[in-house]
Amino acid sequence: MVISTIKAVFENDIKDVWNVVTSLKGYEWRSDIDKIEIISDTQFIEHSKDGFATNFTITATEPYSRWEFDMENANIKGSWSGAFSEKDGRTEIEFTEKVIAKKFLLKPFVKAYLKKQQELYISDLKKALK
């Protein structure tokens, strides 16, 4: 299993950060996502710009504190957890992904792929919150 964590601080109210991150309808700020299909209150499918689908099942929601889900596609299976906290009027986030590569040949590349995806997500999030 590969574990990758990213932390960031935003000069925004925690409610604003939470609302952007957890909105399944307002995803246009994500440069890597073509669309999100909402299946139910706890399930959704993200479609990347290159047509790759990832299934998500929300496993925990604590408003303005924690959001977690399981995820799976043809290449990986794992979980994601997001911790949100407020300090001195700023919002701190810590996002952790735990992933298992389903294909042996992908195993050496998973860590670098996760880091790249996390950095892109934070970059997109910063732009969305300006």
C-alpha positions as CSV (number, residue, x, y, z in Angstrom):
1,M,0.0,0.0,0.0
2,V,1.2,3.5,-0.9
3,I,0.3,6.4,1.5
4,S,0.6,10.0,0.4
5,T,-0.3,13.0,2.4
6,I,-0.4,16.7,1.5
7,K,-0.9,19.7,3.8
8,A,-1.8,23.3,2.9
9,V,-2.9,26.5,4.5
10,F,-5.5,28.8,3.0
11,E,-6.3,32.4,3.9
12,N,-10.0,31.5,3.7
13,D,-12.7,30.8,6.2
14,I,-13.1,27.0,6.9
15,K,-16.7,27.0,5.6
16,D,-15.6,28.4,2.2
17,V,-12.8,25.7,1.9
18,W,-15.1,22.9,3.0
19,N,-17.9,24.0,0.6
20,V,-15.5,24.0,-2.4
21,V,-13.9,20.7,-1.6
22,T,-17.0,18.8,-0.8
23,S,-19.3,20.1,-3.5
24,L,-20.0,17.4,-6.1
25,K,-21.9,19.9,-8.3
26,G,-19.4,22.7,-8.4
27,Y,-16.3,20.8,-9.8
28,E,-15.4,23.1,-12.7
29,W,-12.4,24.4,-10.7
30,R,-10.8,21.0,-11.0
31,S,-8.5,21.0,-14.1
32,D,-8.3,17.2,-14.3
33,I,-12.1,16.5,-14.1
34,D,-14.5,16.4,-17.0
35,K,-17.6,15.6,-15.0
36,I,-18.9,14.1,-11.8
37,E,-21.9,11.7,-11.8
38,I,-23.8,11.7,-8.6
39,I,-25.2,8.3,-7.9
40,S,-26.6,8.8,-4.4
41,D,-26.0,10.8,-1.3
42,T,-22.9,8.6,-0.6
43,Q,-21.7,7.5,-4.1
44,F,-20.3,9.4,-7.1
45,I,-18.2,8.8,-10.2
46,E,-15.4,11.2,-11.3
47,H,-14.6,11.2,-15.0
48,S,-11.2,12.5,-15.8
49,K,-10.5,14.7,-18.9
50,D,-9.0,11.6,-20.5
51,G,-12.2,9.6,-20.0
52,F,-11.1,7.5,-17.0
53,A,-13.8,6.8,-14.4
54,T,-13.2,6.4,-10.6
55,N,-15.9,5.3,-8.3
56,F,-16.2,6.9,-4.8
57,T,-18.2,5.9,-1.7
58,I,-18.3,8.5,1.1
59,T,-17.6,6.8,4.4
60,A,-17.5,9.8,6.8
61,T,-18.7,13.4,6.8
62,E,-18.1,15.7,9.8
63,P,-18.9,19.2,8.5
64,Y,-15.9,21.6,8.7
65,S,-13.7,18.8,10.2
66,R,-13.5,15.6,8.2
67,W,-14.5,14.1,4.9
68,E,-13.6,10.5,3.9
69,F,-14.3,8.1,1.1
70,D,-13.2,4.8,-0.5
71,M,-12.2,4.9,-4.2
72,E,-11.7,2.4,-6.9
73,N,-11.0,2.3,-10.6
74,A,-9.4,-0.2,-13.0
75,N,-5.9,0.6,-11.7
76,I,-6.2,1.4,-8.0
77,K,-8.2,0.7,-4.9
78,G,-8.0,2.7,-1.7
79,S,-9.2,5.5,0.5
80,W,-9.0,9.2,0.9
81,S,-9.3,11.3,4.1
82,G,-9.5,15.0,4.4
83,A,-9.0,16.8,7.7
84,F,-9.9,20.5,8.0
85,S,-9.0,22.8,10.9
86,E,-9.1,26.5,11.5
87,K,-6.3,28.5,13.1
88,D,-5.9,32.3,13.4
89,G,-8.6,32.8,10.8
90,R,-6.9,30.5,8.3
91,T,-7.9,27.0,7.2
92,E,-5.4,24.2,7.4
93,I,-6.1,21.0,5.4
94,E,-4.4,17.6,5.5
95,F,-5.4,15.1,2.7
96,T,-4.2,11.5,2.9
97,E,-4.6,8.9,0.2
98,K,-3.9,5.2,0.8
99,V,-3.8,3.2,-2.4
100,I,-3.1,-0.3,-3.6
101,A,-2.2,-0.7,-7.3
102,K,-4.3,-3.4,-8.9
103,K,-1.7,-4.0,-11.7
104,F,1.8,-5.1,-10.8
105,L,3.4,-3.0,-13.5
106,L,1.8,0.2,-12.0
107,K,3.2,-0.3,-8.4
108,P,6.5,1.6,-9.0
109,F,4.6,4.6,-10.3
110,V,1.8,5.0,-7.8
111,K,3.6,7.2,-5.2
112,A,4.7,9.7,-7.9
113,Y,1.3,9.7,-9.5
114,L,-0.5,10.4,-6.2
115,K,1.9,13.2,-5.3
116,K,1.4,14.8,-8.7
117,Q,-2.4,14.5,-8.4
118,Q,-2.4,16.0,-4.9
119,E,-0.2,18.9,-5.9
120,L,-2.5,19.6,-8.9
121,Y,-5.6,19.5,-6.6
122,I,-4.1,22.0,-4.1
123,S,-3.0,24.3,-7.0
124,D,-6.5,24.2,-8.5
125,L,-8.1,24.7,-5.0
126,K,-5.9,27.8,-4.4
127,K,-7.1,29.3,-7.7
128,A,-10.7,28.5,-6.9
129,L,-10.5,30.1,-3.4
130,K,-9.1,33.5,-4.7
